[in-house]
């Protein structure tokens, strides 16, 4: 719960500090990157943490633009984004939801959902988690199909999903289990896209690099270095950010929350 003494900022103040237009802040909110409180009159108010996330996102966008000319894996990432979008679309259709209704439940705009499904836009971990809750499937349900069977997952059979900012998930277990182990690879200066809440417990082990976490909406920063581990309780809000100039690799094990069905990937 937000403390009474915590200051709230208007959309104009956030836009000024982040160096973008108020319209950009509205777009990021619709896409689920930022969250806002509302006054009785419907005006947006943002917390200090959201202010920092907006400033970090601006910096990430500038870095992405400056590096656009040297990215050699762009074509492969585009194909993977299209594949991820197709799986999001299938999950929505299996639940009998229109784009308008699904977007409303997820908390994003219909146009953004349509762009994800067409493979024109990546999806953050935060938004993917909301999708998993709405479609009542584990996050591994968005991973591509695998030929692996039983309890063995060979290195060349790992289903891989590329999300917004090049964040990559590599599944480490076949479907049908109550745990979802994965390798999470976070490129330099990328983040979770905002606060995430999952129904099951989460265990994180940093293989190499450094990743900064914030637990709960007003929690202090927890910086994990290579060899460190973190356990996040079920239902605890969290966000993470790679504040360094190199990629981070970690083992991410998530317990499938209540109501989620571990199913075969298609």
N, C-alpha and C positions, 0 to 999 in steps of 0.2 A: 504494500500500500504506500502511496506517495506521502512523504512527510509534509506537515502543514507549512514548514518554513521553506520548502523547495520552490524556487522561482519558476514561473512559466513564461514562455516567450511567444510573441505573436508571429504570424507567418512572415511578416515584413522583417522582423528582427532576425529570424532564422535565415531568410534569404540573404540579408545583408552580410551576416557573419560568414555564410557559406560562399558568398560571391556569385550567387545565381539569382534568377528571377523568382518571384513568388509562384509563377506558373510552374516552374521546374519543381518546386517543393510540392505543389498540388499533384503533379504527375507522379513523383516518387511516392507520395502517400497512396495514390490510387493503385500503384503497382505493388504496394506492400513493403517498400523499402523503409518507410518511416511511418510512425503512428502519431496521432494527435488526439488530444482531449477536446471536448466541445463545451462552449458556454451555453447557457440557456438560450441565447440568441443565435446559436449555431456557429460562432466564430471559433477558429482553430487556435489551440494553445499547445505549445510544445515544451517538453522537459529539457533539462540540461543535457541528458544523455542523447535525446533525439537531435539536439543542436550539434553535438559532437559527431553523430552518425551522418548528418547532412554535410558537415565540413569534410569528413573522411570520404564520403561518396564523391564530392566535388574533386578532391585530390585524386581519387582513383580514376575518374573519368578523364582528367587531364593526362594522367600517366598512360592510360590506354590509348588515347589519341596520339601521344608522342611516340608510342611504340608500335603504332599500327603498321608502319612501313617495314618493320623487321620481323613480323610474325610469320613464320614459315608453315605453321600448322593450321592456318585459318581454314583451308578447304576441308580438312578432316574434321575440324570442330563444327563447321557448318553442317556436314552430313550427320554428325552425332546429335546436334541440336534438333535437326529435322526428325531423327529417330526418336528422341526423347519427346518431342511434341506430338508425334503420332501415338505414343503410348499414353500420354496425358489424354488425348482425344478418345482413345479406346476406353480408358477408365471412366471418363465422363459419360460416354454412351452406354457402357454397361450399367451405370447407375440411373439411366433414363433421364438425364438432366440436359436441358438446353444450355447453350453457352451463357445466356443471360442469367439463368437461375444458378448455374455452377459458379459463375463469376461473383454473383451476389453472396453466395455462401462462403466462398473463399475470401472475399473482401478485396477483390481487384476489379478493374474495369473489364467489360466484355471485349473491347478492342485489344487489351493486353493479353487476355486469355486466347483470343483468336491468333494473335501474333506468336504466342508460345506454341500453339497447336500446329501452326504452319512452319515452325522451325525458324522463324524470323527473329526471335528473341529468346535469350536464356531465361531461366527461372532461378531465383535465389533459393537457398536452403529453407529460408523462412516461409516462402510461398509454397514450396514443394511440401513442406510439413503440413500446411493448411490444406492442401489438396488431398494429402493422404487421409487427413481427418474427415474431410467432406466425403471422399469416395470410400471411406471405411476399409482402407487397405494399409499395409505397412509401407514405408518409404521404398523398400526393396521392390515393391510391386511396380515401380516405374522403371526398373532396370530392364535391359533387353533380355530376350530369351537365352537360355543356356542349355547346352547338351549334357551338362553334368547331372548325375543321378546319385542317389544315396547320400552318403556322408562325406564324400571326397570332392573337393573343388580343385581342379588342376589349374596351374598358373595361366595357361593359355585359354581357359574356359571362363575366366572371371567376367561377368557382365559389368560393363562400364557405362556410366552416365556423366556427360559433361553439362554443367549448369552455368549460370551467369558468371561472367568473369573468368571462365576457364576452370572453375572449381570442379574437381573430379571425384566421383565415388566409384570404387571398385568393390563389388560384392565378394565376400569370402565364404559364403555358405549357400548351399542349394535351398530352394524353397521348402517350407514345411516345418521349420524350426521356430522356437520361441525367442531365439536371439538373432539379431541381425548384425553380424560382424562385417566390417568394411574397412577399406583403406581410403582415407580422406586426404586428398592432395589439394592444398590451397596455394595458388600462385601469390607472388609478392603483392602486398597491399590490398588483397581481397578480403571480403568479410561474409558473414552469414546472411546479409541482406536485412538484418533487423532482429528483433527478439523472437525466439522460437520456444514453443512449449510442446513437450511430447508426453504421452501417457505412460511410458515406461521408463525405467532407470537407464542411465547412459554411463558407459565407462570409456574414457579417452586416454590413450597412451601416446606420447610424443616420440616418434621414431627419430626425427631430426628436424631442426628448425626451432622456431619460437612462435607460440600462438597465445594471444591474450583473450581471456574470457571475462564476461561479466555475468554473474548469477543474480537473478531477480532484477527488477527494473532499476533499483537504486544501489545495486551492489558495487563493491570496490573491484578494481581490475585485478585479475589473477593471471599472471604471466607464467606459462608453462614452457620449460626448456627441454631439450632432448633428454629422454629418460624419465621425465616427470609423468605423473598420471593424475587423473581427476575423475571423480564420480559425481554425477548430477542426479539428484533425486527425481522421481516421477512427478510431473506437473510443475517442476521448478523452471521459471523462465530463464533463458540464457541467450547470450549472443557471443560471437567470437570474431576476431579480426587479426589478420596477419599484418603486423605493423612493420615488418622487415622487408628488405629488398631481395629476399630469396624465397623460394617455394618451401612449404612446410608439408611434411608427411606424418600422418598419425594413424593409429589403429582406433577405430570407432566401433564400439559394440553397444547396440541399442536393444533393449527389451521391448518386444512387441506389446503395445498397450492394450487395455481392455477393448473389445469390440473389433479389433483388427484381425483380419483373416490372412494367414500366410498361404498364398496361393501360387500356382505355377505361373511363370511369366510367359506372356505371349507377345 
